[in-house]
Amino acid sequence: MKLRDTPLLLIVALVVLLAIGLILPQWALSFVSVALYLGIVVLGMALMMRTGLVSFGQGLYYCLGAYAAGTLDHFFKLSDLLLMVVAGALVAGVVAVILGFLLSKYRDIFFAMLSLAFSMILYGLLVKSSELGSTDGFGLSVKTFAGIAISASAVRYTIYAFSAVLATLFAIGMHRYFNSHLGRLAGAIRDNELRVEYMGASVRRVIHLNYVISAVLAGVGGALMAGAIGHVDPETTANWTTSGEFVFIAILAGTGSVAAPFLGAGIFEAVRTFALQYFPNTWQMTLGITMLLVIMFLPGGLWSVFGLRRRST
């Protein structure tokens, strides 16, 4: 597969997903939907990792997107899926623009821990907020899409199809961004910031921009999750364990392709589901062993397998 063929292959994958979604059982629709909206979040993290930064607080924007979608239905009785996703993206983007002025100054562990701190601050606020359901959160429902009513039997497929379309559009957009001037600066910043500054580019502005993009993608993923599950709560959105899962998937998948986050999310969800079913008391150990094997034998992530195969042919 050549790099320029990636958008075409992503479109083909979208058509296949939309077609098979019509015959997939409900559990399979839910499984693929999870892989898609988690993949969207990790796609943004891949951009940050290419810049040389790892965020341990991506749950902040995932949570903001989920709660933005949930409050539309809970407080304003607006149950439109498209509106929920737009709201999630906007709220996450605005907050990221503000916090990005601070976070773009920091690197390495300081960036990681500061991003985690903001996520846990939001977690603490939500836990203390009785209006938002405290630790229990609150429920929501999706009834329309772009103003068109959706029957109860079609809601799950609608969310699945919309997630697939958004995942494809974001992946194609990110593919083009990676190959643009700004996108190539990400790798240069990771390797040598000082040299990038000498070239006349602003490292902080690039990091700020990439941070906002990753936050918007996380907000979209959170809004899709809220619509798919029909419930939001701080434990599954803003807690440090959620952010840790995103880092896990990003390392598992690697950053070699825009398709890698979705592959990683699918494998992560499959391993977790299998472990919870057969090893309910030690499922975390199963995930840990999986991570250990990937780091030992595929330090570039699972997607690096395709690169090894190309070099061997």
C-alpha positions as CSV (number, residue, x, y, z in Angstrom):
1,M,0.0,0.0,0.0
2,K,1.4,3.4,-1.0
3,L,0.9,6.4,1.1
4,R,-1.1,8.2,-1.5
5,D,-3.6,5.3,-1.6
6,T,-4.6,5.8,2.0
7,P,-7.6,8.1,1.4
8,L,-9.0,5.7,-1.2
9,L,-8.6,2.7,1.1
10,L,-10.3,4.6,3.9
11,I,-13.3,5.3,1.7
12,V,-13.5,1.7,0.6
13,A,-13.4,0.7,4.3
14,L,-16.2,3.1,5.0
15,V,-18.4,1.6,2.3
16,V,-17.8,-1.8,3.7
17,L,-18.6,-0.8,7.2
18,L,-21.8,0.9,6.2
19,A,-22.9,-2.1,4.2
20,I,-22.1,-4.8,6.7
21,G,-23.6,-2.7,9.5
22,L,-27.0,-3.5,8.0
23,I,-26.6,-7.2,8.8
24,L,-24.4,-7.1,11.9
25,P,-26.1,-8.2,15.2
26,Q,-26.6,-5.5,17.8
27,W,-23.6,-6.5,19.9
28,A,-21.3,-6.3,16.9
29,L,-22.6,-2.8,16.0
30,S,-21.9,-1.7,19.6
31,F,-18.4,-3.3,19.5
32,V,-17.4,-1.5,16.2
33,S,-18.9,1.7,17.4
34,V,-16.7,1.7,20.5
35,A,-13.6,1.0,18.3
36,L,-14.6,3.9,16.1
37,Y,-15.2,6.6,18.7
38,L,-12.1,5.5,20.7
39,G,-10.1,5.5,17.5
40,I,-11.2,9.1,16.8
41,V,-9.9,10.2,20.3
42,V,-6.6,8.3,19.8
43,L,-6.1,9.8,16.3
44,G,-5.8,13.1,18.0
45,M,-3.3,11.6,20.5
46,A,-1.3,10.3,17.6
47,L,-0.8,13.8,16.4
48,M,0.5,14.9,19.8
49,M,2.8,11.9,20.0
50,R,4.2,12.8,16.6
51,T,5.0,16.2,18.2
52,G,6.9,14.4,20.9
53,L,4.2,14.9,23.6
54,V,2.0,12.4,25.5
55,S,-1.2,13.7,27.2
56,F,-2.4,11.8,30.3
57,G,-5.4,14.0,30.5
58,Q,-7.2,13.5,27.2
59,G,-10.1,12.4,29.3
60,L,-10.7,16.1,30.0
61,Y,-11.9,16.7,26.5
62,Y,-13.6,13.3,26.2
63,C,-15.6,14.1,29.2
64,L,-16.4,17.7,28.1
65,G,-17.7,16.3,24.8
66,A,-19.8,13.7,26.5
67,Y,-21.3,16.1,29.0
68,A,-21.9,18.7,26.3
69,A,-23.9,16.2,24.4
70,G,-25.7,15.0,27.6
71,T,-26.7,18.4,28.9
72,L,-28.3,19.3,25.5
73,D,-30.8,16.4,26.1
74,H,-30.9,16.5,29.9
75,F,-31.5,20.2,30.3
76,F,-32.6,21.6,26.9
77,K,-34.4,18.5,25.5
78,L,-32.3,18.7,22.3
79,S,-31.8,15.1,21.3
80,D,-30.3,15.6,17.9
81,L,-27.1,13.5,17.4
82,L,-25.5,15.9,14.9
83,L,-26.1,18.8,17.3
84,M,-24.6,16.8,20.2
85,V,-21.4,16.1,18.3
86,V,-21.0,19.7,17.2
87,A,-21.5,20.8,20.8
88,G,-19.0,18.4,22.0
89,A,-16.4,19.5,19.5
90,L,-17.0,23.2,20.2
91,V,-16.8,22.9,24.0
92,A,-13.7,20.8,23.8
93,G,-12.1,23.2,21.3
94,V,-12.8,26.3,23.2
95,V,-11.4,24.9,26.5
96,A,-8.3,23.6,24.6
97,V,-7.6,27.0,23.1
98,I,-7.6,28.5,26.6
99,L,-5.5,25.8,28.3
100,G,-3.2,25.5,25.3
101,F,-1.6,28.9,26.0
102,L,-0.3,27.3,29.3
103,L,0.3,23.7,28.2
104,S,2.2,24.7,25.1
105,K,5.0,26.0,27.3
106,Y,5.7,22.6,28.9
107,R,7.3,19.4,27.6
108,D,7.9,15.8,28.6
109,I,6.6,14.7,32.0
110,F,5.5,18.2,32.9
111,F,3.1,18.3,30.0
112,A,1.8,14.9,30.8
113,M,1.2,15.6,34.5
114,L,-0.3,19.0,33.9
115,S,-2.8,17.7,31.4
116,L,-3.7,14.9,33.9
117,A,-4.2,17.6,36.6
118,F,-6.7,19.5,34.6
119,S,-8.6,16.2,33.9
120,M,-8.7,15.4,37.5
121,I,-9.9,18.9,38.4
122,L,-12.9,18.4,36.1
123,Y,-13.5,15.0,37.6
124,G,-13.5,16.5,41.1
125,L,-16.0,19.2,40.1
126,L,-18.3,16.7,38.5
127,V,-18.3,14.4,41.5
128,K,-19.3,17.3,43.7
129,S,-22.0,18.6,41.3
130,S,-25.4,17.3,42.3
131,E,-27.0,19.1,39.3
132,L,-25.1,16.8,37.0
133,G,-25.8,13.7,38.9
134,S,-22.5,13.6,40.9
135,T,-20.8,10.2,40.7
136,D,-23.9,8.6,39.1
137,G,-24.1,11.0,36.2
138,F,-27.3,11.1,34.1
139,G,-29.0,9.5,31.1
140,L,-29.7,10.9,27.7
141,S,-31.3,9.7,24.5
142,V,-30.8,10.2,20.7
143,K,-34.1,10.8,18.9
144,T,-33.2,12.8,15.8
145,F,-30.3,13.3,13.3
146,A,-30.1,16.7,11.6
147,G,-33.7,17.2,12.5
148,I,-34.9,13.9,11.1
149,A,-36.6,11.6,13.5
150,I,-35.0,8.2,14.2
151,S,-36.9,5.2,15.1
152,A,-35.8,3.3,18.3
153,S,-34.7,0.3,16.2
154,A,-32.5,2.5,14.0
155,V,-30.7,4.6,16.6
156,R,-27.8,2.2,17.1
157,Y,-27.1,1.8,13.4
158,T,-27.4,5.6,12.9
159,I,-24.8,6.2,15.6
160,Y,-22.6,3.5,14.1
161,A,-22.9,4.9,10.6
162,F,-22.3,8.5,11.7
163,S,-19.2,7.3,13.7
164,A,-17.9,5.5,10.7
165,V,-18.3,8.6,8.4
166,L,-16.7,10.9,11.0
167,A,-13.8,8.5,11.5
168,T,-13.2,8.3,7.8
169,L,-13.4,12.1,7.3
170,F,-11.1,12.8,10.3
171,A,-8.6,10.1,9.2
172,I,-8.4,11.5,5.7
173,G,-8.1,15.0,7.0
174,M,-5.4,14.0,9.4
175,H,-3.6,12.1,6.6
176,R,-3.5,15.3,4.6
177,Y,-2.4,17.3,7.6
178,F,0.5,14.9,8.4
179,N,1.7,15.5,4.9
180,S,1.3,19.3,5.0
181,H,3.9,21.8,6.0
182,L,2.5,22.1,9.6
183,G,2.1,18.4,9.9
184,R,5.7,17.7,9.0
185,L,6.8,20.3,11.6
186,A,5.4,17.9,14.3
187,G,8.2,15.4,13.7
188,A,10.8,18.2,13.4
189,I,9.6,19.6,16.8
190,R,9.9,16.1,18.4
191,D,13.5,15.8,17.0
192,N,14.9,19.3,17.6
193,E,12.8,22.3,18.7
194,L,15.7,24.7,18.5
195,R,16.3,23.9,14.9
196,V,12.6,24.5,14.1
197,E,12.8,27.9,15.7
198,Y,15.9,28.8,13.6
199,M,13.8,27.9,10.5
200,G,11.4,30.7,11.5
201,A,8.5,28.5,12.7
202,S,6.9,29.0,16.2
203,V,7.1,25.7,18.1
204,R,4.6,26.9,20.7
205,R,2.0,27.8,18.0
206,V,2.3,24.5,16.3
207,I,2.0,22.6,19.6
208,H,-1.0,24.8,20.5
209,L,-2.7,24.1,17.2
210,N,-2.0,20.3,17.5
211,Y,-3.3,20.3,21.0
212,V,-6.6,22.0,20.0
213,I,-7.0,19.5,17.1
214,S,-6.5,16.6,19.4
215,A,-9.0,18.1,21.9
216,V,-11.7,18.5,19.3
217,L,-11.3,14.9,18.2
218,A,-11.6,13.8,21.8
219,G,-14.7,15.9,22.3
220,V,-16.3,14.3,19.2
221,G,-15.4,10.9,20.5
222,G,-16.9,11.7,23.9
223,A,-20.2,13.0,22.3
224,L,-20.5,9.8,20.2
225,M,-19.9,7.7,23.2
226,A,-22.6,9.5,25.2
227,G,-25.1,9.0,22.3
228,A,-24.2,5.3,21.9
229,I,-24.3,4.4,25.6
230,G,-27.1,6.8,26.6
231,H,-25.4,7.8,29.9
232,V,-22.6,10.0,31.1
233,D,-20.7,10.0,34.4
234,P,-17.4,11.3,35.6
235,E,-15.9,7.8,36.4
236,T,-15.9,6.6,32.8
237,T,-15.1,9.9,31.2
238,A,-12.8,12.1,33.3
239,N,-11.1,9.7,35.6
240,W,-7.4,9.1,35.1
241,T,-8.1,5.5,34.1
242,T,-9.9,6.7,31.0
243,S,-7.0,8.8,29.9
244,G,-4.7,5.9,30.7
245,E,-6.8,3.7,28.3
246,F,-6.2,6.3,25.5
247,V,-2.5,6.2,26.1
248,F,-2.6,2.4,26.2
249,I,-4.3,2.3,22.8
250,A,-2.0,4.9,21.3
251,I,1.1,2.8,22.3
252,L,-0.6,-0.4,21.2
253,A,-1.4,1.0,17.8
254,G,1.6,3.2,17.0
255,T,1.6,6.3,14.9
256,G,2.6,4.8,11.6
257,S,-0.7,5.4,9.9
258,V,-4.0,7.3,10.4
259,A,-5.7,3.8,10.4
260,A,-3.5,2.6,13.3
261,P,-5.7,4.2,16.1
262,F,-8.8,2.4,14.9
263,L,-6.9,-1.0,14.6
264,G,-5.5,-0.4,18.1
265,A,-8.9,0.6,19.5
266,G,-10.6,-2.6,18.0
267,I,-7.9,-4.9,19.4
268,F,-7.9,-3.2,22.8
269,E,-11.7,-3.5,23.1
270,A,-11.5,-7.2,21.9
271,V,-8.8,-8.0,24.5
272,R,-10.7,-6.2,27.3
273,T,-14.0,-7.9,26.4
274,F,-12.3,-11.3,26.3
275,A,-10.5,-10.7,29.5
276,L,-13.6,-9.5,31.4
277,Q,-15.5,-12.6,30.2
278,Y,-12.9,-15.3,31.0
279,F,-10.7,-13.6,33.6
280,P,-13.0,-11.2,35.4
281,N,-10.8,-10.9,38.5
282,T,-7.5,-10.5,36.6
283,W,-8.5,-8.7,33.4
284,Q,-6.1,-5.8,34.1
285,M,-3.3,-8.3,34.1
286,T,-4.3,-9.6,30.6
287,L,-4.1,-6.0,29.3
288,G,-0.8,-5.5,31.0
289,I,0.7,-8.7,29.5
290,T,-0.6,-7.5,26.0
291,M,1.1,-4.1,26.5
292,L,4.3,-5.8,27.7
293,L,4.5,-8.0,24.6
294,V,3.9,-5.1,22.2
295,I,6.6,-3.0,23.9
296,M,9.1,-5.8,23.8
297,F,8.5,-7.1,20.3
298,L,6.8,-4.2,18.5
299,P,8.0,-1.0,20.1
300,G,6.6,0.9,17.1
301,G,3.1,-0.4,17.8
302,L,1.0,-3.0,16.0
303,W,1.0,-1.0,12.8
304,S,4.7,-1.4,12.5
305,V,4.0,-5.0,11.4
306,F,2.9,-3.7,8.0
307,G,6.2,-1.8,7.7
308,L,8.2,-4.9,8.5
309,R,6.3,-6.9,5.9
310,R,6.9,-4.3,3.2
311,R,10.6,-4.2,4.0
312,S,10.8,-8.0,3.8
313,T,9.2,-8.2,0.3
